Amino acid sequence: MLEAAIASGQAASQNLALFQKNSAGSVVYVLYDPAKFASAEGDDPRGVIYGYIDIKPHHGDAWDAGEVKFAAAEKGYGPLMYELAMSDFPGGLMPDRLSTSAAARNVWKKYEQRPDVVKKPFDDISNPKTPTKADDAKLVGYDEEEAYLNNAFVGAGDSGSKAALLTNHKDTVATLADQTQSNPVAIENTLMRMGDEFFGLRMQAS
């Protein structure tokens, strides 16, 4: 999608791991380095977390797409986070209905240009033009320049080595739980906090 973008196969070959969690009406993905996570002090995500994305599923509107609420990644890993998530959402992904960062806009513009991605336009939920509610969504802007923000983008996503990344996570948690006599849930909660902290730090730096 973008220059020097990392694919899931490359991430797997780097022995990275993917933590995926359904939490409070959203689906969160955290891409991280297991070895660095095991030796990290506290919840400092620097050098540990490579990508974070939080998606709100829609049901009955917006083409049943997943709304990308929060996303942050190290350079080259942003497109991968979108692609890993897209493979879980048959209805596709769509931009946040409230605000979209400049970096995220660049990702959506690339999706708009890709011939292998289906673009499904939204109908204005406040003033619908079609009888079906399946395509209804809050529109973002109304000019041509922002038209790409008012679509669901449907594609296969990058599921190539996703299973390996998820397996790396399960193995990491099991090993750490055994070594430290910790609850696996507590270990994953730490990962969630580090993912949240990573997102916060990236937003401060932008």
PyRosetta script that sets phi, psi and omega in degrees:
from pyrosetta import init, pose_from_sequence

init()
pose = pose_from_sequence("MLEAAIASGQAASQNLALFQKNSAGSVVYVLYDPAKFASAEGDDPRGVIYGYIDIKPHHGDAWDAGEVKFAAAEKGYGPLMYELAMSDFPGGLMPDRLSTSAAARNVWKKYEQRPDVVKKPFDDISNPKTPTKADDAKLVGYDEEEAYLNNAFVGAGDSGSKAALLTNHKDTVATLADQTQSNPVAIENTLMRMGDEFFGLRMQAS")
pose.set_psi(1, -49.7)
pose.set_omega(1, 179.6)
pose.set_phi(2, -120.9)
pose.set_psi(2, 159.8)
pose.set_omega(2, 180.0)
pose.set_phi(3, -56.8)
pose.set_psi(3, 135.5)
pose.set_omega(3, 177.6)
pose.set_phi(4, 63.6)
pose.set_psi(4, 25.3)
pose.set_omega(4, 179.0)
pose.set_phi(5, -69.5)
pose.set_psi(5, 142.2)
pose.set_omega(5, -179.9)
pose.set_phi(6, -88.9)
pose.set_psi(6, 135.8)
pose.set_omega(6, 175.9)
pose.set_phi(7, -96.5)
pose.set_psi(7, 164.0)
pose.set_omega(7, -177.0)
pose.set_phi(8, -62.3)
pose.set_psi(8, -34.0)
pose.set_omega(8, 178.7)
pose.set_phi(9, -62.4)
pose.set_psi(9, -39.7)
pose.set_omega(9, 177.7)
pose.set_phi(10, -66.2)
pose.set_psi(10, -42.2)
pose.set_omega(10, 179.2)
pose.set_phi(11, -62.3)
pose.set_psi(11, -39.5)
pose.set_omega(11, 178.9)
pose.set_phi(12, -66.8)
pose.set_psi(12, -38.3)
pose.set_omega(12, -179.8)
pose.set_phi(13, -69.0)
pose.set_psi(13, -20.8)
pose.set_omega(13, 176.1)
pose.set_phi(14, -85.7)
pose.set_psi(14, 4.5)
pose.set_omega(14, -179.1)
pose.set_phi(15, 61.9)
pose.set_psi(15, 32.1)
pose.set_omega(15, 174.1)
pose.set_phi(16, -79.1)
pose.set_psi(16, 167.5)
pose.set_omega(16, -178.4)
pose.set_phi(17, -133.6)
pose.set_psi(17, 153.9)
pose.set_omega(17, -179.3)
pose.set_phi(18, -121.6)
pose.set_psi(18, 120.9)
pose.set_omega(18, 175.2)
pose.set_phi(19, -100.4)
pose.set_psi(19, 125.2)
pose.set_omega(19, 180.0)
pose.set_phi(20, -123.6)
pose.set_psi(20, 130.0)
pose.set_omega(20, -175.5)
pose.set_phi(21, -143.8)
pose.set_psi(21, 131.7)
pose.set_omega(21, 169.8)
pose.set_phi(22, -84.5)
pose.set_psi(22, 121.3)
pose.set_omega(22, -173.6)
pose.set_phi(23, -145.4)
pose.set_psi(23, 118.7)
pose.set_omega(23, 173.3)
pose.set_phi(24, 50.3)
pose.set_psi(24, 49.7)
pose.set_omega(24, 176.6)
pose.set_phi(25, 78.5)
pose.set_psi(25, 13.3)
pose.set_omega(25, 177.3)
pose.set_phi(26, -136.6)
pose.set_psi(26, 165.0)
pose.set_omega(26, 175.6)
pose.set_phi(27, -117.8)
pose.set_psi(27, 121.6)
pose.set_omega(27, -176.1)
pose.set_phi(28, -111.0)
pose.set_psi(28, 137.6)
pose.set_omega(28, 177.1)
pose.set_phi(29, -123.0)
pose.set_psi(29, 131.0)
pose.set_omega(29, 177.6)
pose.set_phi(30, -128.1)
pose.set_psi(30, 119.3)
pose.set_omega(30, 177.2)
pose.set_phi(31, -99.4)
pose.set_psi(31, 128.4)
pose.set_omega(31, -172.7)
pose.set_phi(32, -149.3)
pose.set_psi(32, 168.7)
pose.set_omega(32, 177.3)
pose.set_phi(33, -97.6)
pose.set_psi(33, 111.3)
pose.set_omega(33, -176.1)
pose.set_phi(34, -59.3)
pose.set_psi(34, -41.4)
pose.set_omega(34, -178.0)
pose.set_phi(35, -64.4)
pose.set_psi(35, -43.5)
pose.set_omega(35, -179.8)
pose.set_phi(36, -71.2)
pose.set_psi(36, -33.0)
pose.set_omega(36, 176.6)
pose.set_phi(37, -63.6)
pose.set_psi(37, -41.4)
pose.set_omega(37, -177.8)
pose.set_phi(38, -64.4)
pose.set_psi(38, -28.5)
pose.set_omega(38, -177.0)
pose.set_phi(39, -104.7)
pose.set_psi(39, 4.8)
pose.set_omega(39, -177.1)
pose.set_phi(40, -69.5)
pose.set_psi(40, 148.7)
pose.set_omega(40, 176.4)
pose.set_phi(41, -102.1)
pose.set_psi(41, 123.1)
pose.set_omega(41, -179.2)
pose.set_phi(42, 66.4)
pose.set_psi(42, -144.3)
pose.set_omega(42, -177.9)
pose.set_phi(43, -108.9)
pose.set_psi(43, 23.6)
pose.set_omega(43, -178.8)
pose.set_phi(44, -69.7)
pose.set_psi(44, 116.8)
pose.set_omega(44, -175.2)
pose.set_phi(45, -86.3)
pose.set_psi(45, -7.7)
pose.set_omega(45, -174.3)
pose.set_phi(46, -64.0)
pose.set_psi(46, 125.2)
pose.set_omega(46, -177.9)
pose.set_phi(47, 82.0)
pose.set_psi(47, -6.9)
pose.set_omega(47, -178.3)
pose.set_phi(48, -104.9)
pose.set_psi(48, -51.2)
pose.set_omega(48, -176.2)
pose.set_phi(49, -91.1)
pose.set_psi(49, 133.8)
pose.set_omega(49, 179.3)
pose.set_phi(50, -107.6)
pose.set_psi(50, -26.0)
pose.set_omega(50, -179.2)
pose.set_phi(51, -161.9)
pose.set_psi(51, 150.6)
pose.set_omega(51, -178.9)
pose.set_phi(52, -146.4)
pose.set_psi(52, 133.6)
pose.set_omega(52, 175.7)
pose.set_phi(53, -147.8)
pose.set_psi(53, 136.4)
pose.set_omega(53, -177.5)
pose.set_phi(54, -122.7)
pose.set_psi(54, 122.7)
pose.set_omega(54, -172.5)
pose.set_phi(55, -125.0)
pose.set_psi(55, 133.0)
pose.set_omega(55, 177.3)
pose.set_phi(56, -99.6)
pose.set_psi(56, 113.7)
pose.set_omega(56, 178.1)
pose.set_phi(57, -69.9)
pose.set_psi(57, 143.6)
pose.set_omega(57, 173.8)
pose.set_phi(58, -109.5)
pose.set_psi(58, 144.6)
pose.set_omega(58, -179.9)
pose.set_phi(59, -135.0)
pose.set_psi(59, 116.7)
pose.set_omega(59, 177.5)
pose.set_phi(60, 93.8)
pose.set_psi(60, -5.7)
pose.set_omega(60, 175.4)
pose.set_phi(61, -147.5)
pose.set_psi(61, 175.6)
pose.set_omega(61, 177.1)
pose.set_phi(62, 48.0)
pose.set_psi(62, 36.8)
pose.set_omega(62, 178.6)
pose.set_phi(63, 59.6)
pose.set_psi(63, 21.9)
pose.set_omega(63, -177.7)
pose.set_phi(64, 59.4)
pose.set_psi(64, 31.4)
pose.set_omega(64, -178.9)
pose.set_phi(65, -82.3)
pose.set_psi(65, 166.9)
pose.set_omega(65, 174.3)
pose.set_phi(66, -96.7)
pose.set_psi(66, 126.0)
pose.set_omega(66, -178.5)
pose.set_phi(67, -89.6)
pose.set_psi(67, 118.8)
pose.set_omega(67, -179.3)
pose.set_phi(68, -76.8)
pose.set_psi(68, 105.4)
pose.set_omega(68, -176.2)
pose.set_phi(69, -85.8)
pose.set_psi(69, -44.7)
pose.set_omega(69, -178.2)
pose.set_phi(70, -139.5)
pose.set_psi(70, 138.2)
pose.set_omega(70, 177.5)
pose.set_phi(71, -152.9)
pose.set_psi(71, 138.1)
pose.set_omega(71, 176.7)
pose.set_phi(72, -156.0)
pose.set_psi(72, 148.0)
pose.set_omega(72, -178.4)
pose.set_phi(73, -160.7)
pose.set_psi(73, 157.2)
pose.set_omega(73, 170.1)
pose.set_phi(74, -67.9)
pose.set_psi(74, 158.9)
pose.set_omega(74, -176.7)
pose.set_phi(75, -54.7)
pose.set_psi(75, 129.2)
pose.set_omega(75, 179.0)
pose.set_phi(76, 93.7)
pose.set_psi(76, -15.8)
pose.set_omega(76, -175.6)
pose.set_phi(77, -101.8)
pose.set_psi(77, -8.5)
pose.set_omega(77, -179.4)
pose.set_phi(78, -60.4)
pose.set_psi(78, -52.3)
pose.set_omega(78, 178.6)
pose.set_phi(79, -57.5)
pose.set_psi(79, -37.3)
pose.set_omega(79, 179.6)
pose.set_phi(80, -61.1)
pose.set_psi(80, -40.7)
pose.set_omega(80, -178.7)
pose.set_phi(81, -62.3)
pose.set_psi(81, -41.8)
pose.set_omega(81, 176.8)
pose.set_phi(82, -63.3)
pose.set_psi(82, -42.9)
pose.set_omega(82, -177.2)
pose.set_phi(83, -67.9)
pose.set_psi(83, -39.7)
pose.set_omega(83, 178.1)
pose.set_phi(84, -63.2)
pose.set_psi(84, -39.5)
pose.set_omega(84, 179.1)
pose.set_phi(85, -71.5)
pose.set_psi(85, -40.7)
pose.set_omega(85, -176.4)
pose.set_phi(86, -58.3)
pose.set_psi(86, -33.2)
pose.set_omega(86, -178.2)
pose.set_phi(87, -66.5)
pose.set_psi(87, -12.8)
pose.set_omega(87, 178.5)
pose.set_phi(88, -99.0)
pose.set_psi(88, -4.7)
pose.set_omega(88, -175.0)
pose.set_phi(89, -123.1)
pose.set_psi(89, 94.8)
pose.set_omega(89, 179.0)
pose.set_phi(90, -58.1)
pose.set_psi(90, -27.2)
pose.set_omega(90, 178.4)
pose.set_phi(91, -80.9)
pose.set_psi(91, -3.2)
pose.set_omega(91, 178.4)
pose.set_phi(92, 91.2)
pose.set_psi(92, -172.5)
pose.set_omega(92, 177.1)
pose.set_phi(93, -120.7)
pose.set_psi(93, 156.6)
pose.set_omega(93, 177.4)
pose.set_phi(94, -144.0)
pose.set_psi(94, 158.4)
pose.set_omega(94, 179.2)
pose.set_phi(95, -68.5)
pose.set_psi(95, 157.9)
pose.set_omega(95, 173.6)
pose.set_phi(96, -55.6)
pose.set_psi(96, 134.8)
pose.set_omega(96, -178.9)
pose.set_phi(97, -78.6)
pose.set_psi(97, -9.2)
pose.set_omega(97, -177.3)
pose.set_phi(98, -102.6)
pose.set_psi(98, -44.5)
pose.set_omega(98, 180.0)
pose.set_phi(99, -157.8)
pose.set_psi(99, 150.7)
pose.set_omega(99, 180.0)
pose.set_phi(100, -138.3)
pose.set_psi(100, 123.1)
pose.set_omega(100, -178.5)
pose.set_phi(101, -69.1)
pose.set_psi(101, 164.6)
pose.set_omega(101, 178.3)
pose.set_phi(102, -60.5)
pose.set_psi(102, -40.9)
pose.set_omega(102, 179.7)
pose.set_phi(103, -63.6)
pose.set_psi(103, -42.5)
pose.set_omega(103, 179.3)
pose.set_phi(104, -66.4)
pose.set_psi(104, -38.0)
pose.set_omega(104, 178.3)
pose.set_phi(105, -59.4)
pose.set_psi(105, -38.0)
pose.set_omega(105, 178.7)
pose.set_phi(106, -63.3)
pose.set_psi(106, -37.5)
pose.set_omega(106, 177.8)
pose.set_phi(107, -64.8)
pose.set_psi(107, -46.2)
pose.set_omega(107, -178.2)
pose.set_phi(108, -66.5)
pose.set_psi(108, -35.0)
pose.set_omega(108, 176.5)
pose.set_phi(109, -62.1)
pose.set_psi(109, -38.5)
pose.set_omega(109, 178.4)
pose.set_phi(110, -65.6)
pose.set_psi(110, -40.6)
pose.set_omega(110, 176.6)
pose.set_phi(111, -61.4)
pose.set_psi(111, -40.0)
pose.set_omega(111, -179.5)
pose.set_phi(112, -60.2)
pose.set_psi(112, -31.2)
pose.set_omega(112, -176.2)
pose.set_phi(113, -89.6)
pose.set_psi(113, -13.1)
pose.set_omega(113, -174.1)
pose.set_phi(114, -80.9)
pose.set_psi(114, 125.9)
pose.set_omega(114, -179.2)
pose.set_phi(115, -72.1)
pose.set_psi(115, -17.8)
pose.set_omega(115, -178.2)
pose.set_phi(116, -90.3)
pose.set_psi(116, 3.7)
pose.set_omega(116, 179.5)
pose.set_phi(117, -114.9)
pose.set_psi(117, 129.5)
pose.set_omega(117, 179.0)
pose.set_phi(118, -83.4)
pose.set_psi(118, 132.0)
pose.set_omega(118, 178.2)
pose.set_phi(119, -104.4)
pose.set_psi(119, 120.1)
pose.set_omega(119, -179.0)
pose.set_phi(120, -113.8)
pose.set_psi(120, 105.9)
pose.set_omega(120, -175.2)
pose.set_phi(121, -69.8)
pose.set_psi(121, 149.3)
pose.set_omega(121, 178.4)
pose.set_phi(122, -89.4)
pose.set_psi(122, 154.0)
pose.set_omega(122, 170.5)
pose.set_phi(123, -101.5)
pose.set_psi(123, 142.2)
pose.set_omega(123, -176.9)
pose.set_phi(124, -65.4)
pose.set_psi(124, 114.6)
pose.set_omega(124, -177.1)
pose.set_phi(125, -64.4)
pose.set_psi(125, -24.1)
pose.set_omega(125, 179.9)
pose.set_phi(126, -84.2)
pose.set_psi(126, -21.3)
pose.set_omega(126, -179.4)
pose.set_phi(127, -149.3)
pose.set_psi(127, 67.5)
pose.set_omega(127, -172.5)
pose.set_phi(128, -64.2)
pose.set_psi(128, 142.9)
pose.set_omega(128, 177.9)
pose.set_phi(129, -103.7)
pose.set_psi(129, -14.9)
pose.set_omega(129, 179.9)
pose.set_phi(130, -118.9)
pose.set_psi(130, 151.5)
pose.set_omega(130, -177.3)
pose.set_phi(131, -70.9)
pose.set_psi(131, -29.8)
pose.set_omega(131, -178.4)
pose.set_phi(132, -72.1)
pose.set_psi(132, 145.7)
pose.set_omega(132, 176.7)
pose.set_phi(133, -91.7)
pose.set_psi(133, -7.8)
pose.set_omega(133, -174.5)
pose.set_phi(134, -60.7)
pose.set_psi(134, -29.8)
pose.set_omega(134, -177.3)
pose.set_phi(135, -101.2)
pose.set_psi(135, 4.0)
pose.set_omega(135, -176.6)
pose.set_phi(136, -72.3)
pose.set_psi(136, 135.8)
pose.set_omega(136, 176.6)
pose.set_phi(137, -160.9)
pose.set_psi(137, 158.3)
pose.set_omega(137, 171.9)
pose.set_phi(138, -68.5)
pose.set_psi(138, 126.0)
pose.set_omega(138, -179.7)
pose.set_phi(139, -84.4)
pose.set_psi(139, 148.0)
pose.set_omega(139, 178.8)
pose.set_phi(140, -110.4)
pose.set_psi(140, 108.6)
pose.set_omega(140, -177.2)
pose.set_phi(141, 68.5)
pose.set_psi(141, 171.1)
pose.set_omega(141, -177.6)
pose.set_phi(142, -138.5)
pose.set_psi(142, 6.1)
pose.set_omega(142, 179.6)
pose.set_phi(143, -98.0)
pose.set_psi(143, 169.2)
pose.set_omega(143, -176.4)
pose.set_phi(144, -61.6)
pose.set_psi(144, -33.6)
pose.set_omega(144, -177.1)
pose.set_phi(145, -60.8)
pose.set_psi(145, -31.1)
pose.set_omega(145, -177.3)
pose.set_phi(146, -104.0)
pose.set_psi(146, 12.3)
pose.set_omega(146, -178.8)
pose.set_phi(147, -59.6)
pose.set_psi(147, -33.2)
pose.set_omega(147, -178.1)
pose.set_phi(148, -65.6)
pose.set_psi(148, -16.7)
pose.set_omega(148, 178.1)
pose.set_phi(149, -82.3)
pose.set_psi(149, -9.0)
pose.set_omega(149, -175.2)
pose.set_phi(150, -112.6)
pose.set_psi(150, 41.4)
pose.set_omega(150, 176.2)
pose.set_phi(151, -131.9)
pose.set_psi(151, 155.8)
pose.set_omega(151, 161.4)
pose.set_phi(152, -96.8)
pose.set_psi(152, 135.2)
pose.set_omega(152, -178.1)
pose.set_phi(153, -107.3)
pose.set_psi(153, 116.0)
pose.set_omega(153, -173.8)
pose.set_phi(154, -110.1)
pose.set_psi(154, 123.8)
pose.set_omega(154, 178.1)
pose.set_phi(155, -155.4)
pose.set_psi(155, 174.4)
pose.set_omega(155, -178.6)
pose.set_phi(156, -70.8)
pose.set_psi(156, -24.5)
pose.set_omega(156, -175.7)
pose.set_phi(157, 73.6)
pose.set_psi(157, -174.5)
pose.set_omega(157, -179.1)
pose.set_phi(158, -110.3)
pose.set_psi(158, 89.3)
pose.set_omega(158, 179.8)
pose.set_phi(159, -102.8)
pose.set_psi(159, 7.6)
pose.set_omega(159, -174.0)
pose.set_phi(160, -48.4)
pose.set_psi(160, -61.3)
pose.set_omega(160, -178.9)
pose.set_phi(161, -115.2)
pose.set_psi(161, 20.9)
pose.set_omega(161, -178.2)
pose.set_phi(162, -60.5)
pose.set_psi(162, -40.3)
pose.set_omega(162, -180.0)
pose.set_phi(163, -59.5)
pose.set_psi(163, -39.1)
pose.set_omega(163, 179.5)
pose.set_phi(164, -66.8)
pose.set_psi(164, -39.0)
pose.set_omega(164, 178.7)
pose.set_phi(165, -65.1)
pose.set_psi(165, -41.0)
pose.set_omega(165, 178.3)
pose.set_phi(166, -67.8)
pose.set_psi(166, -38.2)
pose.set_omega(166, 177.9)
pose.set_phi(167, -65.9)
pose.set_psi(167, -39.4)
pose.set_omega(167, 176.7)
pose.set_phi(168, -57.6)
pose.set_psi(168, -38.9)
pose.set_omega(168, 178.9)
pose.set_phi(169, -65.7)
pose.set_psi(169, -47.7)
pose.set_omega(169, -179.2)
pose.set_phi(170, -59.4)
pose.set_psi(170, -42.8)
pose.set_omega(170, 179.4)
pose.set_phi(171, -65.1)
pose.set_psi(171, -39.5)
pose.set_omega(171, 179.9)
pose.set_phi(172, -62.6)
pose.set_psi(172, -47.3)
pose.set_omega(172, -178.9)
pose.set_phi(173, -64.0)
pose.set_psi(173, -43.2)
pose.set_omega(173, -179.4)
pose.set_phi(174, -63.3)
pose.set_psi(174, -42.4)
pose.set_omega(174, -179.5)
pose.set_phi(175, -65.9)
pose.set_psi(175, -46.2)
pose.set_omega(175, -179.0)
pose.set_phi(176, -65.7)
pose.set_psi(176, -38.7)
pose.set_omega(176, 179.0)
pose.set_phi(177, -63.2)
pose.set_psi(177, -38.3)
pose.set_omega(177, 179.5)
pose.set_phi(178, -71.7)
pose.set_psi(178, -42.0)
pose.set_omega(178, -176.9)
pose.set_phi(179, -70.2)
pose.set_psi(179, -36.4)
pose.set_omega(179, -174.0)
pose.set_phi(180, -106.2)
pose.set_psi(180, -0.3)
pose.set_omega(180, -176.9)
pose.set_phi(181, 54.7)
pose.set_psi(181, 42.2)
pose.set_omega(181, -179.3)
pose.set_phi(182, -104.9)
pose.set_psi(182, 159.9)
pose.set_omega(182, 174.3)
pose.set_phi(183, -75.6)
pose.set_psi(183, 129.4)
pose.set_omega(183, 179.0)
pose.set_phi(184, -54.8)
pose.set_psi(184, -35.0)
pose.set_omega(184, 179.3)
pose.set_phi(185, -63.4)
pose.set_psi(185, -39.2)
pose.set_omega(185, 179.0)
pose.set_phi(186, -64.6)
pose.set_psi(186, -37.1)
pose.set_omega(186, 178.7)
pose.set_phi(187, -65.4)
pose.set_psi(187, -44.1)
pose.set_omega(187, 179.5)
pose.set_phi(188, -69.2)
pose.set_psi(188, -31.9)
pose.set_omega(188, 175.5)
pose.set_phi(189, -63.7)
pose.set_psi(189, -37.1)
pose.set_omega(189, 176.0)
pose.set_phi(190, -63.1)
pose.set_psi(190, -42.2)
pose.set_omega(190, 177.6)
pose.set_phi(191, -60.7)
pose.set_psi(191, -41.1)
pose.set_omega(191, 178.7)
pose.set_phi(192, -62.6)
pose.set_psi(192, -43.7)
pose.set_omega(192, 179.3)
pose.set_phi(193, -63.6)
pose.set_psi(193, -39.9)
pose.set_omega(193, 179.3)
pose.set_phi(194, -66.8)
pose.set_psi(194, -37.6)
pose.set_omega(194, 176.3)
pose.set_phi(195, -63.1)
pose.set_psi(195, -44.2)
pose.set_omega(195, 177.7)
pose.set_phi(196, -61.7)
pose.set_psi(196, -42.7)
pose.set_omega(196, -179.9)
pose.set_phi(197, -66.0)
pose.set_psi(197, -39.7)
pose.set_omega(197, 177.7)
pose.set_phi(198, -59.1)
pose.set_psi(198, -46.7)
pose.set_omega(198, 179.2)
pose.set_phi(199, -60.2)
pose.set_psi(199, -44.9)
pose.set_omega(199, 179.8)
pose.set_phi(200, -59.7)
pose.set_psi(200, -44.5)
pose.set_omega(200, -179.6)
pose.set_phi(201, -64.8)
pose.set_psi(201, -40.0)
pose.set_omega(201, -179.6)
pose.set_phi(202, -66.5)
pose.set_psi(202, -37.0)
pose.set_omega(202, 179.0)
pose.set_phi(203, -68.1)
pose.set_psi(203, -36.8)
pose.set_omega(203, 178.5)
pose.set_phi(204, -65.5)
pose.set_psi(204, -33.1)
pose.set_omega(204, -176.5)
pose.set_phi(205, -81.7)
pose.set_psi(205, -15.7)
pose.set_omega(205, -175.9)
pose.set_phi(206, -83.9)
pose.dump_pdb("model.pdb")
